[in-house]
Each structure stands twice: as C-alpha cells, then as structure tokens.
Amino acid sequence: MHLISIYNTWNNLDDNVKKHYKNWLELHPDKGKDEQYWQSTEGLHGLSKDDLKRIIEGKYTTSSSLTVYIEEHLKKQANAFLISAGFIDMEVTRSVIEYEQKRQNQVNFESGREKEMEDILYQALMPVFCKSLVFIPLHHGDSSHYTLLLIDTINSCFYHMNSMRPEETISESHNFHFENAKFVVKYINGIMERVLEREVEMTDMVKETRRWILDKKINGYELVDSVSCPQQDKTSTDCGPFMLYFIEEVMTSTESSKLTKGGEDMRRKMLHVFAHLNDEAYALMGQCAFFCSRLVESLKGGFSFVIRDSLCTLVACGAGPLASLISAEHAELLACCKAVDFHPSIIETDAMEVKRQLDAANMPNTSTLGRMYEDLCEKMAEGGTWKVTYANRRINTAAHLLAAHACSWEQEKFYFSVPDIIQAAIAADYCRF
C-alpha cells in the first residue's frame, strides 16, 4: 500500500465527491466487499465496494474498475470528440497471455489451443481494426500488472507502453511484459494473415478490414517498446491508472511517443468519473440543465444555459442579453426560466439563494422576486419530476463563457450543437465529468 497515493487521492478529491463516497460507504457499513456500487444497464460490467476502496487506498486496481473507466468514460470521450479509436477487452488479452505463459513454462499446459486463442482475439479485434488508434490493454496474468499495447496507424507501428519498465541492464529477453506484448502481436499478425489470404468468411466487415490492412501496410508494422513513457513510483501499485492515463493522453495528442508527464492523478480522476455513475444527479434519465448568468452593470447583463444529457453530452444551449436587472439573483433566475423550456430533470446552479428559494417551492414566497419563483416552479412542475442542486462555478465554465459573450449581443441565440465560441470550454468541462 502506498501511503502517499492514499493521501493524495483522497485529499485531492472535490468536496462534493468526498461527501458522495462517505455517504455511500456509511449507508453500506456492514456489507461485504462485493457489495455492488454500480452496474451497467446491460449488466456486462460494474463496480463493487472493494473496487472503490482499492482505488482510494492505493492498492492494485481491479480489471473491473479499469474496464468501467474505459467503457463509461474513454469510449464516450472518443465518440464526443470524433476520435477514431477502438478498444479491446483486457480479459481477452489476459487469456492469450496466460496461455502463452503456460506454453513457455509447460505448467498446466494444454497444447493445440493456439487457434482458439486466435479466434478469441479475432472476434474482439474485427469490429475495431479499422480505427486509427486501437487500444489493447494488457493484463499480465498473475503478476497483476497492466501495460498498454497500441496499434498506431498514425505513426505506423505497434507501440508498447509500460509504466514500470525494467532496469536498462536487463536484457530484452528478460523484459517479461514486453515478451507478453510480443505474444499478442504474434496472434494479431496471424489474424491479419488469415484475412489477407481469405481464410475467413469474407463479410463486408472483413473486406473493409482487408483493405485497411493493405492500405495502411499494418502487416509490416514493427513492435516498439517505449523507453520514454512516464514511469510510476516503484513503490506504488499505479500500473492500472497509468495505463488509463496512456490511453487518455494518446487519444487527445495522437503522439504516442511524446508523453512526458505521469498519471499520478488518475486515481482521483477515476473516483470523480465513478461518482457521477452512481450520483442521482447523473444517473437520472432525462436532461441536466447547467446555467449561469453574468451581471455586468447594475441594470444589464447576460444569461446562458447549457443542457446536457445523462452522459454529460451537450444537447442544447442558449444565451442572450438581459436588461432591467435588480440583482445577480435576478439574472440567475431569468437564466433558469429560459432553461426549463427544455424540461430538464435536474437544475444545477451556483447561486445558493436560488436553490434555497426553489427548494421552498411549497411555501409562500414574499421576497422581491417571489412571483417569478412561483411562476418558475409552476412551469417546472408541468414538465414532470425535477430537482435543484448546487454546483461550484468551476463545474461549468462553458456556460459562464457563453453568458459573457451574450452580454454584448442584441438578441437571444440557441444552439443544438456546440458553438465555436465554447468548444474548448466544453472539452474541458467534459474531462472534469
């Protein structure tokens, strides 16, 4: 257990995320370590109490938690930013690696299963082979170590990234994890040979893959072992988080050979992503409204709102100028009135007074803006079930930036895709989620 990792992970969490996990753990004090924290709709992957505690306590992360981060965050990030990326299930490569390890050591070895291993990898590889980046997480069997193998058509190579490389004095033949990467590449080359020689059923997908292999000359790629990728602390158990960090950085930079910073912050980021999976504010079906307003002078300002779905992807946004304002609360309330036309399930505001007033919707409101609050609550009730939560301003910089622009506009504007003026802010907000 790495004490520095525990300290940094927990203490660097946002306060609301800390509160989320404290509340959940307090509600499940006597349950076993297999107590379910979250499970995907189709039931294919999930997180247990033990998965979370291992992340928090600096222990080896489980393949379950790594898989959930890939499925529920990295894949959606790739789709949101139109990144041509494919992902292989790490349990597939684990089967191949364990088989080859047994074959090498002749321990509990069943000969003749090479074709079966190749078929397993073939089924996983075919749907993603035509992507520009194919990420193949390697689970190295009993060693509980994770590395990343990348089919990189941008830089024309197989690229292996290991956050705990052996000392330079160790010969290549004793580079255990690189040898395992070679096993996987050997099977991939076997698959490509079958496709090129038409030894498999030539479906449309296979035909497309065949053209892809030939066009990109993938069957001629060499396997490169990165000597410059960031290294974890030798006393830590951060190989899993580092592997996720490699994927995330390569996706955004596409320069697999130029990563110089480490992934020490990935445990914190994993917990932030996982908090949203089981947080009511993100698990509810429907739309989440984030809005803000900006008071420029005592009488003028701008409003904006950003509507996101339950996966935090932008659905719509709007902004416009405001006049005859009496306070910042007034501006925030007007922004809220605009947002509810989209029937959100959840409204997040950084104005505590607005949240307090809306929470007290069933009480007579005698404040200066009381009639506006009452009208807003009636309007929201017509749209069905809703909830108001408080969110720190940092959570939605895109909406604040949009409101700032709106101050100088002459009329309201509405968008159903990301406008150019907030593209960078939306990308930054998405990474925070």
C-alpha positions as CSV (number, residue, x, y, z in Angstrom):
1,M,0.0,0.0,0.0
2,H,1.4,3.4,-1.0
3,L,0.6,5.9,1.7
4,I,1.4,9.0,-0.4
5,S,-1.0,7.7,-3.0
6,I,-3.8,7.3,-0.4
7,Y,-3.2,10.8,0.9
8,N,-3.1,12.5,-2.5
9,T,-6.1,10.6,-3.9
10,W,-8.5,11.3,-1.1
11,N,-7.3,14.8,-0.2
12,N,-7.4,16.0,-3.8
13,L,-11.0,15.0,-4.4
14,D,-13.5,17.7,-4.7
15,D,-15.5,18.2,-1.5
16,N,-18.8,17.1,-3.1
17,V,-17.1,13.9,-4.4
18,K,-15.7,13.1,-0.9
19,K,-19.2,13.6,0.5
20,H,-20.7,11.3,-2.1
21,Y,-18.4,8.4,-1.2
22,K,-18.6,9.0,2.5
23,N,-22.4,8.9,2.3
24,W,-22.4,5.8,0.2
25,L,-20.0,3.9,2.5
26,E,-21.9,5.0,5.6
27,L,-25.0,3.5,4.1
28,H,-23.3,0.2,3.4
29,P,-21.1,-0.3,6.6
30,D,-21.7,-4.0,7.2
31,K,-21.9,-5.2,3.7
32,G,-19.2,-7.4,2.2
33,K,-16.5,-6.2,-0.2
34,D,-18.6,-7.5,-3.1
35,E,-21.4,-5.1,-2.3
36,Q,-22.5,-3.6,-5.7
37,Y,-21.8,0.1,-6.1
38,W,-22.9,0.4,-9.7
39,Q,-23.7,-1.9,-12.6
40,S,-24.2,-1.1,-16.3
41,T,-27.7,-1.3,-17.7
42,E,-26.9,-4.4,-19.7
43,G,-25.1,-5.9,-16.7
44,L,-21.8,-6.5,-18.5
45,H,-19.6,-4.6,-16.1
46,G,-19.9,-3.0,-12.7
47,L,-18.1,-1.7,-9.6
48,S,-18.1,-3.1,-6.1
49,K,-17.2,-1.6,-2.8
50,D,-13.8,-3.4,-3.0
51,D,-13.1,-1.8,-6.4
52,L,-13.6,1.7,-4.9
53,K,-11.7,1.0,-1.7
54,R,-8.7,-0.3,-3.7
55,I,-8.6,3.0,-5.7
56,I,-8.9,5.1,-2.6
57,E,-6.4,3.1,-0.5
58,G,-3.7,3.0,-3.2
59,K,-3.9,-0.8,-3.8
60,Y,-3.9,-2.6,-7.1
61,T,-6.8,-1.5,-9.1
62,T,-9.1,-4.3,-10.4
63,S,-9.7,-5.0,-14.0
64,S,-13.4,-4.3,-13.3
65,S,-12.7,-0.6,-12.4
66,L,-10.3,-0.2,-15.3
67,T,-12.9,-1.6,-17.7
68,V,-15.7,0.6,-16.3
69,Y,-13.5,3.7,-16.8
70,I,-12.8,2.7,-20.4
71,E,-16.4,1.8,-21.2
72,E,-18.1,4.6,-19.4
73,H,-15.7,7.4,-19.9
74,L,-12.9,6.9,-22.5
75,K,-15.2,5.4,-25.2
76,K,-17.7,8.2,-24.7
77,Q,-15.0,10.8,-24.8
78,A,-13.8,9.3,-28.1
79,N,-17.3,9.5,-29.5
80,A,-17.9,13.0,-28.2
81,F,-14.7,14.4,-29.9
82,L,-15.0,12.2,-33.0
83,I,-11.7,10.4,-32.3
84,S,-11.2,7.2,-34.4
85,A,-10.4,4.9,-31.5
86,G,-11.2,1.2,-30.8
87,F,-10.7,-0.7,-27.5
88,I,-10.1,-4.4,-26.9
89,D,-11.4,-6.1,-23.7
90,M,-8.4,-6.7,-21.4
91,E,-9.8,-10.1,-20.4
92,V,-9.3,-11.2,-24.0
93,T,-5.6,-10.4,-24.0
94,R,-5.2,-11.9,-20.5
95,S,-6.4,-15.3,-21.9
96,V,-3.9,-15.1,-24.7
97,I,-1.0,-14.1,-22.3
98,E,-1.8,-16.7,-19.7
99,Y,-1.9,-19.4,-22.4
100,E,1.4,-18.4,-23.8
101,Q,3.0,-18.2,-20.3
102,K,1.8,-21.8,-19.6
103,R,3.1,-22.9,-23.0
104,Q,6.5,-21.4,-22.3
105,N,6.7,-22.9,-18.8
106,Q,5.0,-26.1,-19.7
107,V,2.9,-25.8,-16.5
108,N,-0.7,-27.0,-16.6
109,F,-0.4,-26.5,-20.4
110,E,-3.0,-27.8,-22.9
111,S,-1.4,-27.9,-26.3
112,G,-3.1,-27.2,-29.6
113,R,-5.2,-24.2,-28.4
114,E,-3.4,-21.6,-30.4
115,K,-6.3,-21.5,-33.0
116,E,-8.8,-21.0,-30.2
117,M,-6.7,-18.1,-28.7
118,E,-6.5,-16.5,-32.2
119,D,-10.3,-16.9,-32.7
120,I,-10.9,-15.2,-29.3
121,L,-8.7,-12.3,-30.3
122,Y,-10.2,-12.2,-33.9
123,Q,-13.7,-11.7,-32.5
124,A,-12.6,-8.8,-30.4
125,L,-10.4,-7.2,-33.0
126,M,-12.5,-7.3,-36.1
127,P,-15.1,-4.6,-35.1
128,V,-12.3,-2.1,-34.3
129,F,-9.5,-3.0,-36.6
130,C,-10.2,-0.1,-39.0
131,K,-9.8,2.6,-36.3
132,S,-6.8,5.0,-36.4
133,L,-6.0,4.0,-32.9
134,V,-6.6,0.6,-31.5
135,F,-6.0,0.4,-27.7
136,I,-5.2,-3.1,-26.4
137,P,-4.9,-3.1,-22.6
138,L,-2.6,-6.0,-21.5
139,H,-3.4,-7.7,-18.2
140,H,-0.2,-9.7,-17.4
141,G,-1.9,-12.6,-15.6
142,D,-0.6,-13.5,-12.1
143,S,1.7,-10.5,-12.0
144,S,-1.3,-8.2,-11.6
145,H,0.5,-5.7,-13.9
146,Y,-1.1,-3.7,-16.7
147,T,0.5,-2.2,-19.7
148,L,-0.8,-0.8,-23.0
149,L,-0.4,-2.1,-26.5
150,L,-1.4,0.3,-29.2
151,I,-2.0,-0.3,-32.9
152,D,-1.0,3.1,-34.1
153,T,-1.8,3.7,-37.7
154,I,-0.9,7.4,-37.3
155,N,2.8,6.6,-36.5
156,S,2.7,3.1,-38.3
157,C,3.7,0.8,-35.5
158,F,2.7,-1.4,-32.7
159,Y,3.6,0.6,-29.6
160,H,4.0,-0.9,-26.1
161,M,3.8,1.4,-23.0
162,N,4.9,0.1,-19.6
163,S,4.8,2.4,-16.5
164,M,7.3,0.1,-14.8
165,R,10.0,-0.7,-17.2
166,P,12.8,-3.0,-16.1
167,E,16.3,-1.6,-15.5
168,E,18.3,-0.9,-18.6
169,T,20.8,-3.6,-17.6
170,I,18.1,-6.3,-18.1
171,S,18.3,-7.9,-21.5
172,E,15.3,-7.7,-23.9
173,S,14.7,-11.5,-23.5
174,H,14.1,-10.9,-19.8
175,N,11.8,-8.0,-20.4
176,F,8.8,-10.0,-19.2
177,H,6.0,-7.6,-20.1
178,F,7.4,-6.8,-23.5
179,E,7.6,-10.5,-24.2
180,N,3.9,-10.8,-23.4
181,A,3.2,-7.9,-25.8
182,K,5.1,-9.9,-28.5
183,F,2.8,-12.9,-27.9
184,V,-0.3,-10.7,-28.5
185,V,1.3,-9.2,-31.6
186,K,2.1,-12.6,-32.9
187,Y,-1.6,-13.6,-32.7
188,I,-2.6,-10.3,-34.4
189,N,-0.2,-11.0,-37.2
190,G,-1.8,-14.4,-37.6
191,I,-5.2,-12.9,-37.8
192,M,-4.0,-10.5,-40.5
193,E,-2.5,-13.3,-42.5
194,R,-5.8,-15.2,-42.4
195,V,-7.7,-12.1,-43.6
196,L,-5.2,-11.3,-46.4
197,E,-5.2,-14.9,-47.5
198,R,-9.1,-15.0,-47.4
199,E,-9.1,-17.9,-44.9
200,V,-12.1,-16.4,-43.1
201,E,-15.6,-15.7,-44.2
202,M,-15.4,-12.5,-46.3
203,T,-18.1,-10.5,-44.8
204,D,-18.4,-6.7,-45.5
205,M,-16.5,-6.0,-42.3
206,V,-13.7,-8.4,-43.2
207,K,-13.4,-7.0,-46.7
208,E,-13.1,-3.5,-45.2
209,T,-10.5,-4.7,-42.7
210,R,-8.6,-6.4,-45.5
211,R,-8.5,-3.1,-47.5
212,W,-7.5,-1.3,-44.3
213,I,-4.6,-3.7,-43.6
214,L,-3.3,-3.3,-47.2
215,D,-3.7,0.4,-47.4
216,K,-2.0,1.1,-44.0
217,K,0.5,-1.8,-44.5
218,I,-0.3,-2.9,-40.9
219,N,1.1,-6.4,-41.6
220,G,4.5,-4.7,-41.8
221,Y,4.3,-2.8,-38.5
222,E,7.1,-3.4,-36.0
223,L,6.6,-3.6,-32.3
224,V,8.2,-0.7,-30.5
225,D,8.8,-0.8,-26.7
226,S,8.6,2.8,-25.4
227,V,11.7,3.9,-23.5
228,S,10.3,7.3,-22.7
229,C,6.8,6.8,-21.4
230,P,6.1,8.2,-17.9
231,Q,7.0,5.8,-15.0
232,Q,5.1,5.2,-11.8
233,D,6.8,5.3,-8.4
234,K,8.5,2.0,-7.9
235,T,6.8,1.6,-4.5
236,S,3.3,2.3,-5.9
237,T,0.7,0.0,-7.4
238,D,-0.4,2.5,-10.0
239,C,0.1,0.5,-13.2
240,G,-3.6,0.3,-13.9
241,P,-4.2,4.1,-13.5
242,F,-1.1,4.8,-15.6
243,M,-2.4,2.5,-18.4
244,L,-5.6,4.5,-18.4
245,Y,-3.6,7.7,-18.5
246,F,-1.6,6.5,-21.5
247,I,-4.9,5.9,-23.4
248,E,-6.4,9.2,-22.5
249,E,-3.2,11.2,-23.4
250,V,-2.7,9.3,-26.7
251,M,-6.4,9.9,-27.6
252,T,-6.0,13.7,-27.2
253,S,-2.5,14.2,-28.5
254,T,-2.1,11.3,-31.0
255,E,1.6,11.5,-30.3
256,S,2.2,8.2,-28.5
257,S,6.0,8.7,-28.3
258,K,5.8,12.2,-26.7
259,L,4.2,11.6,-23.3
260,T,6.5,13.1,-20.7
261,K,4.2,13.6,-17.7
262,G,2.9,10.8,-15.4
263,G,-0.5,9.5,-14.4
264,E,-0.3,10.1,-10.7
265,D,-3.6,11.9,-10.7
266,M,-5.6,9.2,-12.4
267,R,-7.0,7.6,-9.2
268,R,-8.6,10.9,-8.3
269,K,-10.0,11.2,-11.8
270,M,-11.4,7.7,-11.7
271,L,-13.2,8.4,-8.5
272,H,-14.7,11.6,-10.0
273,V,-16.0,9.7,-13.0
274,F,-17.4,6.9,-10.9
275,A,-19.1,9.3,-8.5
276,H,-21.2,10.5,-11.4
277,L,-22.2,7.0,-12.3
278,N,-24.0,6.4,-9.0
279,D,-24.9,10.0,-8.2
280,E,-28.6,10.6,-8.6
281,A,-27.8,13.9,-10.4
282,Y,-26.1,11.9,-13.2
283,A,-28.0,8.6,-13.1
284,L,-31.4,10.1,-13.7
285,M,-32.7,9.7,-17.2
286,G,-33.5,12.9,-18.9
287,Q,-31.6,16.2,-19.2
288,C,-29.4,18.0,-16.8
289,A,-29.6,21.8,-17.1
290,F,-26.5,23.8,-16.2
291,F,-27.0,27.5,-16.4
292,C,-25.3,30.7,-15.3
293,S,-25.7,34.5,-15.6
294,R,-23.3,37.3,-15.6
295,L,-24.1,40.7,-14.1
296,V,-22.0,43.4,-15.9
297,E,-23.6,46.5,-14.6
298,S,-26.4,47.2,-12.2
299,L,-29.0,47.1,-14.9
300,K,-27.5,45.0,-17.7
301,G,-26.1,41.5,-18.1
302,G,-26.3,38.2,-20.0
303,F,-27.8,34.8,-19.3
304,S,-26.8,31.4,-20.7
305,F,-27.7,27.8,-20.1
306,V,-26.2,24.5,-21.3
307,I,-28.4,21.4,-21.5
308,R,-26.6,18.0,-21.1
309,D,-28.0,14.5,-21.2
310,S,-27.4,11.9,-18.6
311,L,-24.0,11.1,-20.2
312,C,-23.0,14.8,-19.8
313,T,-23.0,15.3,-23.6
314,L,-24.3,18.7,-24.8
315,V,-27.8,18.6,-26.1
316,A,-28.6,22.3,-26.5
317,C,-27.5,25.7,-25.2
318,G,-28.7,29.2,-25.3
319,A,-27.8,32.7,-24.3
320,G,-28.8,36.3,-24.6
321,P,-28.6,39.8,-23.2
322,L,-30.5,40.9,-20.1
323,A,-31.7,44.4,-19.1
324,S,-33.6,46.0,-16.2
325,L,-31.9,43.7,-13.7
326,I,-32.1,44.4,-10.0
327,S,-29.5,41.8,-8.8
328,A,-27.3,38.9,-9.7
329,E,-30.0,36.6,-8.3
330,H,-32.5,38.2,-10.7
331,A,-30.2,37.4,-13.6
332,E,-29.7,33.8,-12.4
333,L,-33.4,33.3,-12.1
334,L,-34.1,34.6,-15.6
335,A,-31.5,32.1,-16.9
336,C,-33.3,29.3,-15.1
337,C,-36.6,30.4,-16.7
338,K,-35.1,30.0,-20.1
339,A,-33.5,26.6,-19.3
340,V,-36.8,25.0,-18.1
341,D,-38.3,25.3,-21.6
342,F,-36.2,22.2,-22.3
343,H,-37.8,20.3,-19.4
344,P,-34.7,19.3,-17.5
345,S,-34.8,16.7,-14.7
346,I,-32.1,18.4,-12.8
347,I,-31.1,22.1,-12.5
348,E,-27.7,22.9,-11.2
349,T,-27.0,26.5,-10.0
350,D,-24.0,28.2,-8.4
351,A,-26.4,30.6,-6.6
352,M,-27.3,29.3,-3.2
353,E,-30.2,31.7,-2.8
354,V,-31.8,30.5,-6.0
355,K,-31.5,26.9,-4.8
356,R,-33.0,27.8,-1.4
357,Q,-35.9,29.6,-2.9
358,L,-36.7,26.8,-5.3
359,D,-36.4,24.1,-2.6
360,A,-39.0,26.1,-0.7
361,A,-41.5,26.0,-3.6
362,N,-44.4,24.8,-1.4
363,M,-44.1,27.8,0.9
364,P,-45.4,31.3,0.3
365,N,-42.7,33.5,-1.3
366,T,-42.7,37.1,-0.1
367,S,-39.3,38.1,-1.5
368,T,-38.9,40.8,-4.1
369,L,-38.6,38.1,-6.8
370,G,-41.3,35.9,-5.2
371,R,-43.8,36.0,-8.0
372,M,-41.1,35.0,-10.5
373,Y,-40.1,32.0,-8.3
374,E,-43.7,30.9,-8.1
375,D,-44.2,31.1,-11.8
376,L,-41.0,29.2,-12.4
377,C,-42.0,26.4,-10.0
378,E,-45.3,26.0,-11.7
379,K,-43.6,25.8,-15.1
380,M,-41.2,23.2,-13.8
381,A,-44.0,21.1,-12.3
382,E,-45.7,21.0,-15.7
383,G,-42.6,19.3,-17.1
384,G,-42.7,16.4,-14.5
385,T,-40.2,15.5,-11.8
386,W,-37.3,17.9,-11.2
387,K,-34.6,18.6,-8.7
388,V,-32.4,21.6,-7.9
389,T,-28.8,21.1,-6.8
390,Y,-25.9,23.4,-6.0
391,A,-22.8,23.3,-8.2
392,N,-19.5,25.1,-7.9
393,R,-18.9,27.7,-10.7
394,R,-15.9,25.7,-11.8
395,I,-18.1,22.8,-12.9
396,N,-19.4,24.6,-16.0
397,T,-17.0,27.1,-17.4
398,A,-18.7,26.7,-20.8
399,A,-21.9,28.3,-19.6
400,H,-20.1,31.2,-17.9
401,L,-18.1,31.9,-21.1
402,L,-21.3,31.8,-23.2
403,A,-23.0,34.3,-20.8
404,A,-20.0,36.6,-21.0
405,H,-20.4,36.7,-24.8
406,A,-24.1,37.2,-24.6
407,C,-23.7,40.5,-22.7
408,S,-22.9,42.2,-26.0
409,W,-25.4,40.5,-28.2
410,E,-28.6,42.2,-29.4
411,Q,-30.8,39.1,-29.3
412,E,-31.1,35.6,-27.8
413,K,-29.4,32.7,-29.6
414,F,-30.0,29.0,-29.3
415,Y,-27.8,26.1,-30.5
416,F,-28.3,22.3,-30.8
417,S,-24.6,21.6,-31.3
418,V,-21.5,23.0,-29.7
419,P,-21.0,26.6,-30.9
420,D,-17.4,27.6,-31.9
421,I,-17.0,30.1,-29.0
422,I,-17.3,27.4,-26.3
423,Q,-15.8,24.3,-28.0
424,A,-12.6,24.4,-25.9
425,A,-14.6,25.0,-22.7
426,I,-17.0,22.2,-23.5
427,A,-14.0,19.8,-24.0
428,A,-12.5,21.0,-20.6
429,D,-15.9,20.5,-18.9
430,Y,-16.3,17.0,-20.4
431,C,-12.9,16.0,-19.0
432,R,-14.0,17.1,-15.5
433,F,-17.0,14.9,-15.7
